[in-house]
């Protein structure tokens, strides 16, 4: 009689005995339960929402943080009333919503005398306007009035009376090629540059800065003294040369520092 076949032998060795036995099914991975937030977490979330909503209401909806006052500082020629009127700050608005950049832009546009301004919120109900005014360094005579020019070359105001100790600017360049080449604004800027380079002790005695061309700028001093400055270039060297000349020749009436390495002074 023939022995069992290979298939039959394999079946007899399978776990559980006979050919009909089967491997027990695997147990699946444990199922994760969806945990709902607890009562404490819900209370914390609700409190946070209420706190945020309350903060928004306080800032935008309540009467506690509404704009009620505007203060100004730094004014000299301008009056606080002029500044507040030009600022047009929206009294009664929520302080948090006030557009400080728009206020600054209005002030700089309407009042050219203002060089810079800081618009700051003053909690709980104020706006502060910290103004820095332009200072005239030169004056342009126009009829019976005077145009003020600041250290940046900006013509910012016309006044009836010349401020004290501010020199006149005289542009006599009508026939000069410099006018066509550089333009009046550039020549004005060069005059301002010369004024800024003058030694401190000379500034107080300066009566006028005259521009005849780009390369020929003179400074008129008190007691009928004149300084030939030349162009606005090499200002530091020219200032040092002028200081030395005035000490060496205190009675001189004419100083030439257009070539600072070879300055000259004379009484005529």
ZADO-1210 file (C-alpha; in nm, 4 decimals, padded with zeros to 6 digits):
<atoms>
<atom x="00.0000" y="00.0000" z="00.0000" code="UNK" pos="1"/>
<atom x="00.1384" y="00.3411" z="-00.0979" code="UNK" pos="2"/>
<atom x="00.2378" y="00.5887" z="00.1731" code="UNK" pos="3"/>
<atom x="00.0842" y="00.9349" z="00.2232" code="UNK" pos="4"/>
<atom x="00.1554" y="01.2006" z="-00.0318" code="UNK" pos="5"/>
<atom x="00.3655" y="01.5129" z="00.0371" code="UNK" pos="6"/>
<atom x="00.0514" y="01.7296" z="00.0586" code="UNK" pos="7"/>
<atom x="-00.1001" y="01.4929" z="00.3112" code="UNK" pos="8"/>
<atom x="00.2113" y="01.4888" z="00.5227" code="UNK" pos="9"/>
<atom x="00.2190" y="01.8701" z="00.5292" code="UNK" pos="10"/>
<atom x="-00.1427" y="01.8848" z="00.6312" code="UNK" pos="11"/>
<atom x="-00.0867" y="01.6461" z="00.9201" code="UNK" pos="12"/>
<atom x="00.1888" y="01.8690" z="01.0611" code="UNK" pos="13"/>
<atom x="-00.0186" y="02.1836" z="01.0677" code="UNK" pos="14"/>
<atom x="-00.1179" y="02.3162" z="01.4114" code="UNK" pos="15"/>
<atom x="-00.4397" y="02.1768" z="01.5423" code="UNK" pos="16"/>
<atom x="-00.3990" y="01.8430" z="01.3742" code="UNK" pos="17"/>
<atom x="-00.5979" y="01.7489" z="01.0687" code="UNK" pos="18"/>
<atom x="-00.6032" y="01.8829" z="00.7195" code="UNK" pos="19"/>
<atom x="-00.9150" y="02.0818" z="00.7851" code="UNK" pos="20"/>
<atom x="-00.7788" y="02.2780" z="01.0740" code="UNK" pos="21"/>
<atom x="-00.7075" y="02.6572" z="01.0195" code="UNK" pos="22"/>
<atom x="-00.4878" y="02.9135" z="01.1962" code="UNK" pos="23"/>
<atom x="-00.6927" y="03.1208" z="01.4415" code="UNK" pos="24"/>
<atom x="-00.7504" y="03.4800" z="01.3213" code="UNK" pos="25"/>
<atom x="-00.5359" y="03.7610" z="01.4617" code="UNK" pos="26"/>
<atom x="-00.6854" y="04.0045" z="01.6998" code="UNK" pos="27"/>
<atom x="-00.7017" y="04.3564" z="01.5550" code="UNK" pos="28"/>
<atom x="-00.5264" y="04.6652" z="01.7022" code="UNK" pos="29"/>
<atom x="-00.7114" y="04.8198" z="01.9931" code="UNK" pos="30"/>
<atom x="-00.9654" y="05.0850" z="01.8845" code="UNK" pos="31"/>
<atom x="-00.8912" y="05.4456" z="02.0018" code="UNK" pos="32"/>
<atom x="-01.1773" y="05.6273" z="02.1576" code="UNK" pos="33"/>
<atom x="-01.2464" y="05.9928" z="02.0608" code="UNK" pos="34"/>
<atom x="-01.2180" y="06.1823" z="02.3853" code="UNK" pos="35"/>
<atom x="-01.4368" y="06.4890" z="02.4134" code="UNK" pos="36"/>
<atom x="-01.2964" y="06.7945" z="02.5965" code="UNK" pos="37"/>
<atom x="-01.3699" y="06.7915" z="02.9598" code="UNK" pos="38"/>
<atom x="-01.5762" y="07.0421" z="03.1480" code="UNK" pos="39"/>
<atom x="-01.2674" y="07.2268" z="03.2717" code="UNK" pos="40"/>
<atom x="-01.1277" y="07.2746" z="02.9199" code="UNK" pos="41"/>
<atom x="-01.4633" y="07.4051" z="02.7996" code="UNK" pos="42"/>
<atom x="-01.4768" y="07.6561" z="03.0839" code="UNK" pos="43"/>
<atom x="-01.1246" y="07.7792" z="03.0088" code="UNK" pos="44"/>
<atom x="-01.2064" y="07.8228" z="02.6373" code="UNK" pos="45"/>
<atom x="-01.5265" y="08.0082" z="02.7154" code="UNK" pos="46"/>
<atom x="-01.3447" y="08.2377" z="02.9581" code="UNK" pos="47"/>
<atom x="-01.0775" y="08.3151" z="02.6967" code="UNK" pos="48"/>
<atom x="-01.3416" y="08.4010" z="02.4355" code="UNK" pos="49"/>
<atom x="-01.5233" y="08.6263" z="02.6803" code="UNK" pos="50"/>
<atom x="-01.1972" y="08.7965" z="02.7763" code="UNK" pos="51"/>
<atom x="-01.1068" y="08.8675" z="02.4124" code="UNK" pos="52"/>
<atom x="-01.4560" y="08.9919" z="02.3331" code="UNK" pos="53"/>
<atom x="-01.4523" y="09.2130" z="02.6424" code="UNK" pos="54"/>
<atom x="-01.1136" y="09.3587" z="02.5463" code="UNK" pos="55"/>
<atom x="-01.2370" y="09.4415" z="02.1962" code="UNK" pos="56"/>
<atom x="-01.5468" y="09.6072" z="02.3369" code="UNK" pos="57"/>
<atom x="-01.3407" y="09.8138" z="02.5836" code="UNK" pos="58"/>
<atom x="-01.1076" y="09.9327" z="02.3065" code="UNK" pos="59"/>
<atom x="-01.3680" y="10.0044" z="02.0410" code="UNK" pos="60"/>
<atom x="-01.7134" y="10.0179" z="02.1957" code="UNK" pos="61"/>
<atom x="-01.6846" y="10.1639" z="02.5443" code="UNK" pos="62"/>
<atom x="-01.6634" y="10.5309" z="02.6403" code="UNK" pos="63"/>
<atom x="-01.3601" y="10.4757" z="02.8619" code="UNK" pos="64"/>
<atom x="-01.0884" y="10.4807" z="02.5921" code="UNK" pos="65"/>
<atom x="-01.2235" y="10.7448" z="02.3565" code="UNK" pos="66"/>
<atom x="-01.0177" y="11.0413" z="02.2398" code="UNK" pos="67"/>
<atom x="-01.0966" y="11.3429" z="02.4538" code="UNK" pos="68"/>
<atom x="-00.7880" y="11.5705" z="02.4498" code="UNK" pos="69"/>
<atom x="-00.5007" y="11.6782" z="02.2212" code="UNK" pos="70"/>
<atom x="-00.1757" y="11.8235" z="02.3564" code="UNK" pos="71"/>
<atom x="00.1085" y="11.9906" z="02.1645" code="UNK" pos="72"/>
<atom x="00.4753" y="12.0530" z="02.2439" code="UNK" pos="73"/>
<atom x="00.7806" y="12.1928" z="02.0680" code="UNK" pos="74"/>
<atom x="00.6132" y="12.4893" z="01.8991" code="UNK" pos="75"/>
<atom x="00.8067" y="12.8170" z="01.8774" code="UNK" pos="76"/>
<atom x="00.6718" y="13.0261" z="01.5917" code="UNK" pos="77"/>
<atom x="00.3579" y="12.8200" z="01.5394" code="UNK" pos="78"/>
<atom x="00.0883" y="12.8279" z="01.8053" code="UNK" pos="79"/>
<atom x="-00.0627" y="12.5146" z="01.9622" code="UNK" pos="80"/>
<atom x="-00.3996" y="12.6218" z="01.8210" code="UNK" pos="81"/>
<atom x="-00.2604" y="12.6271" z="01.4667" code="UNK" pos="82"/>
<atom x="-00.1133" y="12.2813" z="01.5091" code="UNK" pos="83"/>
<atom x="-00.4318" y="12.1313" z="01.6534" code="UNK" pos="84"/>
<atom x="-00.6451" y="12.2859" z="01.3792" code="UNK" pos="85"/>
<atom x="-00.4192" y="12.1473" z="01.1047" code="UNK" pos="86"/>
<atom x="-00.4022" y="11.8049" z="01.2710" code="UNK" pos="87"/>
<atom x="-00.7833" y="11.7662" z="01.2645" code="UNK" pos="88"/>
<atom x="-00.7709" y="11.4927" z="01.5279" code="UNK" pos="89"/>
<atom x="-01.1064" y="11.3068" z="01.5420" code="UNK" pos="90"/>
<atom x="-01.2243" y="11.3834" z="01.8958" code="UNK" pos="91"/>
<atom x="-01.4617" y="11.1187" z="02.0308" code="UNK" pos="92"/>
<atom x="-01.3187" y="10.8320" z="01.8267" code="UNK" pos="93"/>
<atom x="-01.1842" y="10.5178" z="01.9939" code="UNK" pos="94"/>
<atom x="-00.8230" y="10.5985" z="02.0755" code="UNK" pos="95"/>
<atom x="-00.7023" y="10.2660" z="01.9349" code="UNK" pos="96"/>
<atom x="-00.8489" y="10.3449" z="01.5910" code="UNK" pos="97"/>
<atom x="-00.6959" y="10.6920" z="01.5454" code="UNK" pos="98"/>
<atom x="-00.4736" y="10.6993" z="01.2337" code="UNK" pos="99"/>
<atom x="-00.1564" y="10.8646" z="01.3652" code="UNK" pos="100"/>
<atom x="00.0188" y="10.8479" z="01.0258" code="UNK" pos="101"/>
<atom x="-00.2653" y="11.0388" z="00.8608" code="UNK" pos="102"/>
<atom x="-00.2431" y="11.3100" z="01.1285" code="UNK" pos="103"/>
<atom x="00.1313" y="11.3427" z="01.0706" code="UNK" pos="104"/>
<atom x="00.0802" y="11.3685" z="00.6939" code="UNK" pos="105"/>
<atom x="-00.1810" y="11.6425" z="00.7363" code="UNK" pos="106"/>
<atom x="00.0475" y="11.8462" z="00.9603" code="UNK" pos="107"/>
<atom x="00.3467" y="11.8227" z="00.7262" code="UNK" pos="108"/>
<atom x="00.1294" y="11.9128" z="00.4284" code="UNK" pos="109"/>
<atom x="-00.0568" y="12.2052" z="00.5815" code="UNK" pos="110"/>
<atom x="00.2250" y="12.3540" z="00.7921" code="UNK" pos="111"/>
<atom x="00.5529" y="12.3564" z="00.5983" code="UNK" pos="112"/>
<atom x="00.7225" y="12.5131" z="00.8981" code="UNK" pos="113"/>
<atom x="00.7023" y="12.1709" z="01.0616" code="UNK" pos="114"/>
<atom x="01.0175" y="11.9703" z="00.9945" code="UNK" pos="115"/>
<atom x="00.9039" y="11.6593" z="01.1823" code="UNK" pos="116"/>
<atom x="00.6243" y="11.5572" z="01.4156" code="UNK" pos="117"/>
<atom x="00.5621" y="11.2577" z="01.6401" code="UNK" pos="118"/>
<atom x="00.1979" y="11.1670" z="01.6941" code="UNK" pos="119"/>
<atom x="00.1665" y="10.9485" z="02.0041" code="UNK" pos="120"/>
<atom x="-00.1269" y="10.7965" z="02.1884" code="UNK" pos="121"/>
<atom x="-00.1504" y="10.9058" z="02.5505" code="UNK" pos="122"/>
<atom x="-00.3682" y="10.6495" z="02.7257" code="UNK" pos="123"/>
<atom x="-00.6425" y="10.6432" z="02.8243" code="UNK" pos="124"/>
<atom x="-00.7892" y="10.9327" z="02.6229" code="UNK" pos="125"/>
<atom x="-00.5260" y="11.1606" z="02.4642" code="UNK" pos="126"/>
<atom x="-00.3129" y="11.2289" z="02.1589" code="UNK" pos="127"/>
<atom x="00.0206" y="11.4103" z="02.1875" code="UNK" pos="128"/>
<atom x="00.1719" y="11.6127" z="01.9003" code="UNK" pos="129"/>
<atom x="00.5489" y="11.6590" z="01.9417" code="UNK" pos="130"/>
<atom x="00.6542" y="11.9174" z="01.6829" code="UNK" pos="131"/>
<atom x="01.0001" y="12.0127" z="01.5560" code="UNK" pos="132"/>
<atom x="00.9957" y="12.3357" z="01.3556" code="UNK" pos="133"/>
<atom x="01.2287" y="12.4239" z="01.0709" code="UNK" pos="134"/>
<atom x="01.4937" y="12.6864" z="01.1488" code="UNK" pos="135"/>
<atom x="01.5824" y="12.9500" z="00.8900" code="UNK" pos="136"/>
<atom x="01.9506" y="12.9662" z="00.7981" code="UNK" pos="137"/>
<atom x="01.9108" y="13.2036" z="00.5027" code="UNK" pos="138"/>
<atom x="01.6524" y="13.4557" z="00.3852" code="UNK" pos="139"/>
<atom x="01.5507" y="13.5449" z="00.0304" code="UNK" pos="140"/>
<atom x="01.4230" y="13.8994" z="00.0050" code="UNK" pos="141"/>
<atom x="01.1079" y="13.9230" z="-00.2040" code="UNK" pos="142"/>
<atom x="00.9635" y="14.2725" z="-00.2200" code="UNK" pos="143"/>
<atom x="00.8846" y="14.3770" z="00.1342" code="UNK" pos="144"/>
<atom x="00.8766" y="14.0155" z="00.2574" code="UNK" pos="145"/>
<atom x="01.1301" y="13.7443" z="00.3285" code="UNK" pos="146"/>
<atom x="01.1293" y="13.3775" z="00.2332" code="UNK" pos="147"/>
<atom x="01.2828" y="13.1537" z="00.4994" code="UNK" pos="148"/>
<atom x="01.5177" y="12.8747" z="00.3872" code="UNK" pos="149"/>
<atom x="01.6207" y="12.5925" z="00.6213" code="UNK" pos="150"/>
<atom x="01.9412" y="12.3880" z="00.6415" code="UNK" pos="151"/>
<atom x="01.8015" y="12.1386" z="00.3867" code="UNK" pos="152"/>
<atom x="01.7422" y="12.4125" z="00.1308" code="UNK" pos="153"/>
<atom x="01.3645" y="12.4046" z="00.1808" code="UNK" pos="154"/>
<atom x="01.1798" y="12.7344" z="00.1362" code="UNK" pos="155"/>
<atom x="00.9198" y="12.6861" z="00.4044" code="UNK" pos="156"/>
<atom x="00.7638" y="13.0209" z="00.4999" code="UNK" pos="157"/>
<atom x="00.7197" y="13.3839" z="00.3954" code="UNK" pos="158"/>
<atom x="00.7377" y="13.6411" z="00.6734" code="UNK" pos="159"/>
<atom x="00.6918" y="14.0173" z="00.6936" code="UNK" pos="160"/>
<atom x="00.9880" y="14.0764" z="00.9221" code="UNK" pos="161"/>
<atom x="01.3334" y="13.9233" z="00.8873" code="UNK" pos="162"/>
<atom x="01.4337" y="13.7097" z="01.1868" code="UNK" pos="163"/>
<atom x="01.7378" y="13.8363" z="01.3717" code="UNK" pos="164"/>
<atom x="02.0849" y="13.7029" z="01.2885" code="UNK" pos="165"/>
<atom x="01.9714" y="13.5214" z="00.9729" code="UNK" pos="166"/>
<atom x="02.1791" y="13.6198" z="00.6657" code="UNK" pos="167"/>
<atom x="02.0324" y="13.7159" z="00.3315" code="UNK" pos="168"/>
<atom x="02.0789" y="13.4949" z="00.0273" code="UNK" pos="169"/>
<atom x="02.1530" y="13.6812" z="-00.2936" code="UNK" pos="170"/>
<atom x="02.1435" y="13.4930" z="-00.6234" code="UNK" pos="171"/>
<atom x="02.3015" y="13.7071" z="-00.8940" code="UNK" pos="172"/>
<atom x="02.3341" y="13.4379" z="-01.1578" code="UNK" pos="173"/>
<atom x="02.1076" y="13.5635" z="-01.4341" code="UNK" pos="174"/>
<atom x="02.3955" y="13.5953" z="-01.6814" code="UNK" pos="175"/>
<atom x="02.5942" y="13.3003" z="-01.5498" code="UNK" pos="176"/>
<atom x="02.6172" y="12.9672" z="-01.7363" code="UNK" pos="177"/>
<atom x="02.5824" y="12.8065" z="-01.3936" code="UNK" pos="178"/>
<atom x="02.2118" y="12.8901" z="-01.3915" code="UNK" pos="179"/>
<atom x="02.1501" y="12.6912" z="-01.7086" code="UNK" pos="180"/>
<atom x="02.3772" y="12.4077" z="-01.6054" code="UNK" pos="181"/>
<atom x="02.2756" y="12.3598" z="-01.2416" code="UNK" pos="182"/>
<atom x="01.9463" y="12.5461" z="-01.1961" code="UNK" pos="183"/>
<atom x="01.8400" y="12.7895" z="-00.9249" code="UNK" pos="184"/>
<atom x="01.7542" y="12.5206" z="-00.6696" code="UNK" pos="185"/>
<atom x="02.0992" y="12.3608" z="-00.6915" code="UNK" pos="186"/>
<atom x="02.2704" y="12.6988" z="-00.6548" code="UNK" pos="187"/>
<atom x="02.0503" y="12.7764" z="-00.3550" code="UNK" pos="188"/>
<atom x="02.1531" y="12.4422" z="-00.2025" code="UNK" pos="189"/>
<atom x="02.5196" y="12.5318" z="-00.2563" code="UNK" pos="190"/>
<atom x="02.4686" y="12.8610" z="-00.0710" code="UNK" pos="191"/>
<atom x="02.3049" y="12.6738" z="00.2173" code="UNK" pos="192"/>
<atom x="02.5990" y="12.4352" z="00.2204" code="UNK" pos="193"/>
<atom x="02.8458" y="12.7245" z="00.2471" code="UNK" pos="194"/>
<atom x="02.6427" y="12.8776" z="00.5285" code="UNK" pos="195"/>
<atom x="02.6603" y="12.5475" z="00.7150" code="UNK" pos="196"/>
<atom x="03.0400" y="12.5267" z="00.6788" code="UNK" pos="197"/>
<atom x="03.1141" y="12.8732" z="00.8184" code="UNK" pos="198"/>
<atom x="03.2988" y="12.8743" z="01.1537" code="UNK" pos="199"/>
<atom x="03.0750" y="12.9447" z="01.4497" code="UNK" pos="200"/>
<atom x="03.2346" y="13.2779" z="01.5315" code="UNK" pos="201"/>
<atom x="03.1859" y="13.3900" z="01.1705" code="UNK" pos="202"/>
<atom x="02.8200" y="13.2930" z="01.1463" code="UNK" pos="203"/>
<atom x="02.7187" y="13.5588" z="01.3998" code="UNK" pos="204"/>
<atom x="02.8858" y="13.8251" z="01.1840" code="UNK" pos="205"/>
<atom x="02.7493" y="13.7048" z="00.8494" code="UNK" pos="206"/>
<atom x="02.5144" y="13.9450" z="00.6762" code="UNK" pos="207"/>
<atom x="02.4726" y="13.7835" z="00.3339" code="UNK" pos="208"/>
<atom x="02.5761" y="13.4907" z="00.1180" code="UNK" pos="209"/>
<atom x="02.6018" y="13.5855" z="-00.2486" code="UNK" pos="210"/>
<atom x="02.6045" y="13.3333" z="-00.5323" code="UNK" pos="211"/>
<atom x="02.7431" y="13.4678" z="-00.8604" code="UNK" pos="212"/>
<atom x="02.8117" y="13.1238" z="-01.0075" code="UNK" pos="213"/>
<atom x="02.8630" y="12.7669" z="-00.8928" code="UNK" pos="214"/>
<atom x="03.2348" y="12.8364" z="-00.8400" code="UNK" pos="215"/>
<atom x="03.2088" y="13.1892" z="-00.7048" code="UNK" pos="216"/>
<atom x="03.0257" y="13.2296" z="-00.3748" code="UNK" pos="217"/>
<atom x="03.1082" y="13.5136" z="-00.1385" code="UNK" pos="218"/>
<atom x="03.0160" y="13.5862" z="00.2218" code="UNK" pos="219"/>
<atom x="02.9494" y="13.9402" z="00.3396" code="UNK" pos="220"/>
<atom x="03.0442" y="14.0063" z="00.7032" code="UNK" pos="221"/>
<atom x="02.9866" y="14.2964" z="00.9381" code="UNK" pos="222"/>
<atom x="03.2205" y="14.5985" z="00.9193" code="UNK" pos="223"/>
<atom x="03.2325" y="14.5782" z="00.5387" code="UNK" pos="224"/>
<atom x="03.4367" y="14.2615" z="00.5303" code="UNK" pos="225"/>
<atom x="03.4129" y="14.0059" z="00.2489" code="UNK" pos="226"/>
<atom x="03.5113" y="13.6422" z="00.2178" code="UNK" pos="227"/>
<atom x="03.5647" y="13.4844" z="-00.1237" code="UNK" pos="228"/>
<atom x="03.4670" y="13.1236" z="-00.0653" code="UNK" pos="229"/>
<atom x="03.4642" y="12.9932" z="-00.4211" code="UNK" pos="230"/>
<atom x="03.2586" y="12.6758" z="-00.4640" code="UNK" pos="231"/>
<atom x="03.0982" y="12.4898" z="-00.1765" code="UNK" pos="232"/>
<atom x="03.3575" y="12.2140" z="-00.2007" code="UNK" pos="233"/>
<atom x="03.6339" y="12.1634" z="00.0596" code="UNK" pos="234"/>
<atom x="03.4264" y="12.3451" z="00.3204" code="UNK" pos="235"/>
<atom x="03.6142" y="12.2126" z="00.6232" code="UNK" pos="236"/>
<atom x="03.9517" y="12.3191" z="00.4850" code="UNK" pos="237"/>
<atom x="03.8173" y="12.6617" z="00.3901" code="UNK" pos="238"/>
<atom x="03.6688" y="12.7120" z="00.7362" code="UNK" pos="239"/>
<atom x="04.0032" y="12.6315" z="00.9002" code="UNK" pos="240"/>
<atom x="04.1857" y="12.8631" z="00.6621" code="UNK" pos="241"/>
<atom x="03.9425" y="13.1482" z="00.7311" code="UNK" pos="242"/>
<atom x="03.9778" y="13.1084" z="01.1076" code="UNK" pos="243"/>
<atom x="04.3559" y="13.1209" z="01.0790" code="UNK" pos="244"/>
<atom x="04.3451" y="13.4248" z="00.8472" code="UNK" pos="245"/>
<atom x="04.1166" y="13.6227" z="01.0759" code="UNK" pos="246"/>
<atom x="04.3465" y="13.5569" z="01.3718" code="UNK" pos="247"/>
<atom x="04.6605" y="13.6447" z="01.1743" code="UNK" pos="248"/>
<atom x="04.5119" y="13.9560" z="01.0121" code="UNK" pos="249"/>
<atom x="04.2393" y="14.0898" z="01.2446" code="UNK" pos="250"/>
<atom x="04.2219" y="14.4244" z="01.0611" code="UNK" pos="251"/>
<atom x="04.1871" y="14.2758" z="00.7139" code="UNK" pos="252"/>
<atom x="03.8716" y="14.3467" z="00.5175" code="UNK" pos="253"/>
<atom x="03.9109" y="14.0984" z="00.2370" code="UNK" pos="254"/>
<atom x="03.9688" y="13.7237" z="00.2824" code="UNK" pos="255"/>
<atom x="04.0094" y="13.4696" z="00.0027" code="UNK" pos="256"/>
<atom x="03.9876" y="13.1006" z="00.0902" code="UNK" pos="257"/>
<atom x="03.8746" y="12.9759" z="-00.2503" code="UNK" pos="258"/>
<atom x="04.2079" y="12.7889" z="-00.2617" code="UNK" pos="259"/>
<atom x="04.2348" y="12.6786" z="00.1048" code="UNK" pos="260"/>
<atom x="04.5986" y="12.5696" z="00.0653" code="UNK" pos="261"/>
<atom x="04.6919" y="12.9238" z="-00.0384" code="UNK" pos="262"/>
<atom x="04.4554" y="13.1617" z="00.1465" code="UNK" pos="263"/>
<atom x="04.5022" y="13.5383" z="00.1309" code="UNK" pos="264"/>
<atom x="04.3955" y="13.8439" z="00.3294" code="UNK" pos="265"/>
<atom x="04.4194" y="14.2136" z="00.2585" code="UNK" pos="266"/>
<atom x="04.2950" y="14.5446" z="00.3889" code="UNK" pos="267"/>
<atom x="04.1529" y="14.6573" z="00.0566" code="UNK" pos="268"/>
</atoms>
